[in-house]
Amino acid sequence: MRTDTGHVFKLEDYRASDYLIPATSLDFRLSPDATHVTALLTIERREGVAAPAPLVLDGDGLTLLGVAIDGQALSASDYEATPDRLTILKPPATRRFELRLETEIAPSRNEALMGLYRSNNVYCTQCEAEGFRRITYFLDRPDILSVYTVRIEAPHNEAPLLLSNGNPVERGALANGRHYAIWHDPFPKPSYLLALVAGALGKVAGSFTTMSGREVELGIYVEPGKERLAGYAMDALKRSMKWDEDAFGREYDLDVFNIVAVSDFNMGAMENKGLNVFNDKYVLADEETATDADFANIEAIIAHEYFHNWTGNRITCRDWFQLCLKEGLTVYRDHEFSADQRSRAVKRIAEVRTLRAHQFPEDQGPLAHPVRPRRYREINNFYTATVYEKGSEVVRMIRTILGPETFRAGMDLYFERHDGEAATIEDFLKVFEDVSGRDLAQFALWYHQAGTPNLTVSSAHNAAAKEFTLEIEQSVPPTPSESRKRLMHIPLAFGLVGADGKPVAWDSVEGATVDDGVIHIRKRRHTVRFSGISERPSVSLNRGFSAPITLSVQQKPDDQFFLAAHDSDAFSRWQAFNTLLTDALIAAFRQILGGKQPAFAGRLAELAGRIAGDETLEPAYRALALALPGEADIARDIGKGIDPDAIFAAREALARAIAEANRAAFSALYDSLVDKGPFSPDAASAGRRALRNILLDYLALLPGGAGLAARHFAAATNMTDRAAALAVLAHRHPGTAEAEEALAAFEARYRGDALVLDKWFQIQAGVPGARTVDKVRELMRHPAFSIANPNRVRSLIGTFSSANQTGFHRPDGEGYRLFAETVLEVEKRNPQVAARLATALRSWRSLEPGRQAKARQALLDMAKAENLSADLRDIVERTLA
C-alpha cells in the first residue's frame, strides 16, 4: 500500500517524457504467489533530448530479478532500484535500445485489486490509473503509447483460458501440463489499457458484422454455470456496436472483442482494448436475479465500455488531468445510446437526478474541483461525478450550442485529426471551433472552473406595450481554492407557454442572443425583451436541463402547477412538479423544527393523483414524477443546520398525505398494472413495474399496507417486484412479522448467490432509524459478508453511509463511529474503495451543530490513523479543510 508522500501533481508542470516506448513485449509465467514477468521494452529517446538522460521508470511494490540492455545484463552500479522506482543511470547513447526487465509479483496477495490479482481463482488485471506499475517497471503515464505483444503461460488445469488485448496470434502446449497463448494488439495504447485474464471460465459466443462487412468474434466469459445469465449483456453489446456505427460512424477495429466478468472488482468495468473486464454485477442477469434497474445498468455500462474503443482507446488522454476527455465524452455517448434504446424523457430525468444527487454536492463541498482538475495528490480520487457526469453535461452543451449537424462534424474531425494520439481538452474544443467558426474560449470555463452556476430569473409583462421581459443574473459560488469566479457561457433552453398550454410566439427579441429556443447567457446580467406578446405567458426554463445549473426563479406556485400540468417539454414538466414537492417538503421541515405538524396544500396531492392516472404519459415517467425528492436532495436545497430526522419526518408526512388523498385511485391503478404475460426487460414493461411498485410504496403507508406488501412479495415472479416489496416491508414496516418473514425467506432463497444477497444487505442497510447501526454491525458478521469484496462493502457500508440519512446521522454519533472504524478496516486491504466510502462525509458542515461535531471527530479519527494510504488521506484532509 502506498502511503501519502504529500506530493501534489499540477497541470502546469506537465512535460513530455524524455523517452518513448513504441513497442512492449510481456511474458507472464503465472503462479499465485510468484508470477514471473519478463518485459522487453523498445526504448526510444525523444528527438531533441540530450544523451544520455537518465531513464526513470515507475514501480509499485515490485521485486526486481534482473535488468539488461540490448542483451547485456547491467551491473548494480548501472541502475538504482527500489520497489517503487527503477532508474537507469546512463542509458545507451544510441537513440533506440531494448530494455529487458524481470520482476516477480504475488497476485494471490494483491487485495488492493490493482495490477494483476486473483478473483475466485481467476487471474485478472486492473491497470487504470496506475496499476500497470504493480506488474513491471514502466513509463506508466497515458501519453506513452506502445504496441503490445503478450505471452501468457500457466498450468492448463488451473487456467485453460488465457486472454489478453488485441488478436490471438498463437497458442500451444508445453511440458509439465502447462500451455501458453500469445496475443498482439496492433494499435498503440497506454499502459493503463493492458489486460490479462487467465482461469477456468464459461463462454457465451457471438458475432457481429461491421459496417464494412468484417466479421468480429464476440465472447463473454463468466463463472462456469452462469453462461445463461450473460445473454442480455451479449445483446446489449451487439446493439452498442451497431449504434456507434449509426450515430458516430465508428467501426470496431479488431478481429475479436471479449468481456470477462469477475466478482472482485473496484470499479464497474474497465475498457481495456479488446478485452473489457467487468464487475459481474454489470454482466449477469435474468428475471429471477436482476431488477429492471440492473438490466438498464448492464445495457448502459456495456455500451460505455465499448464506446471507449474510440473515445479513450484510439484517442486517449495526454495526462490524467484530461480524464474528462475520455470519461465525460463517453458518458455522454452512453447516455445518448440509452435514450435511443429506451425513453429519452425518462432517461434525461434519471440523468439529472443522478447529477443532482452526486455531482451538485461535490461542487458545493470541500471536494469541489473543475471538470478538468488543475492539481491532485491521488488520481484515483478524481474518478468523480464531476469528471464523469458534469463532464458529460459539458459535451451536451456543445451540441446544444452548435446544433446536431455541426456537433457531428466536429466529432468526425476529432476522430480524424487525433486518432492514435494522446489528446487534451484544448484539442477537443479546437475541432468544434474549426467546424463552426465560433470562439469557445468563454465556454471552456466549464472545464476549468469549479462550482455550480446559479441563474436568478424574474419576469414582467407590459400589456400595453405587448412586451414580456426576463431579468437574468448569473453567479458562481466560491469553491475551495477559487474565491473569485469568471462569467460563464450558459445555454438556457426555454419556452413561453400560453394559458391554453401552447407555445407563445414573439415578434422580436433583444438583450441576448436567442436561437433555436436557447438564450445564450454570457454576461452577469441580461434584460431579455420579447415584443409582440399580448398576454403574460408562463416561463419554462432550462428545458431538457440544457445546462447543469441551479435556478432561482421568482415564480408563483400557480405557474408551477400550470407547468406541471401543461408544459410541452417533458423534463420541465417533471421539474415543475418536483419543485412543488421540494418546496412543500422544505416548508414541512421548518414546521417540524418549530414543533408544528406539517400541513400540505390539497391540490398538491390532487396533482399527484392526476399525474399517476394520466395515460398520455409513459408509466416510467409517472413513476419518476411520483418519487419524492430524496432526503439528501432536500438537505442540499436547505443548505445549513440539517436535522435528518426532521427531513425524514417531512417526507413521510407528505407521502402519507398523497396516499390518503388518492387511496382509491392508487389501489385501482396498482391492480391494473399486474404483469399478465411472460417477463420482459424492455423499457415499456419495466415502466409498468416501476409505476406499480411506487404505488405499492404509497399504499403501504395506509392501514393494511404491511399485508399488501407481503402479498406482493409472495406473488412476485421476478426480482424487480420481489426486491421492491421487500424494501417496502423493511423500510415502511421495520421489525414487523411480515418484514422479518420476508427477509428470512429472501435470504434462504438466495443464500448461494452473492450478487442477489447484495440486495438483501442493501435493503437492510437502508432501513431508516437509529437501530440500523446495530443491524449493520450484526450483518458484518454474516457468513456471506466479506470486508475484502468491494461489492459486499458497497452494498452494506456504502448504502448505510450514503443512502440512510437517519441511521448514518444518528444524533449520538454511533453511525459515524461505525463508519470510521469500517473505512479504516477496508483501507488495510483496499485504499481505493476506502477513499470512495469516505466521501460520504463530504457535506458534514451542513449538519446541525451536534451532529456536525461528531462527524468532524470521525474524520479526525481517520486522519490520525497510522500509515494512512495516499487515497484515504487525500479525501479526509480535503474534507476537513
Secondary structure, DSSP 8 states (H G I E B T S, - for coil): --B-----EEGGG----SEEEEEEEEEEE--SS-EEEEEEEEEEE-TT--TT--EEEE-SS-EEEEEEETTEE--GGGEEEETTEEEESS--SSSEEEEEEEEEE-GGG-TT--EEEEETTEEEEE-TTTTGGGTS-B--STT--EEEEEEEEEETTT-SEEEESSEEEEEEE-GGGEEEEEEEEEEEE-GGG--EEEE--EEEEEEEE-TTS-EEEEEEEESTT-GGGGHHHHHHHHHHHHHHHHHH-----SSEEEEEEES--SSSEE--TTEEEEEGGGT---TTT--HHHHHHHHHHHHHHHHTTTBTTTBEESSGGGHHHHHHHHHHHHHHHHHHHS-HHHHHHHHHHHIIIIIHHHHTSTT---SS-SEES-GGGG-SHIIIIIHHHHHHHHHHHH-HHHHHHHHHHHHHHHTTSEE-HHHHHHHHHHHH----TTTTHHHH--S--EEEEEEEEETTTTEEEEEEEEE---BTTB-S-----EEEEEEEE-TTSSB---SEEESSEEETTEEEE-SSEEEEEEES--S--EEEESGGG-SS-EEEE---HHHHHHHHHH-SSHHHHHHHHHHHHHHHHHHHHHHHHTT------HHHHHHHHHHHH-TTS-HHHHHHHHS---HHHHHHHH-SSB-HHHHHHHHHHHHHHHHHHTHHHHHHHHHHT---S----SHHHHHHHHHHHHHHHHHTTSTTHHHHHHHHHHH--SHHHHHHHHHHHHHHSTTSHHHHHHHHHHHHHTTT-HHHHHHHHHHHHT--STTHHHHHHHHTTSTT--TT-HHHHIIIIIHHHHH-HHHHT-TTSHHHHHHHHHHHHHHTT-HHHHHHHHGGGTTGGGB-HHHHHHHHHHHHHHHTSTT-BHHHHHHHHHHH-
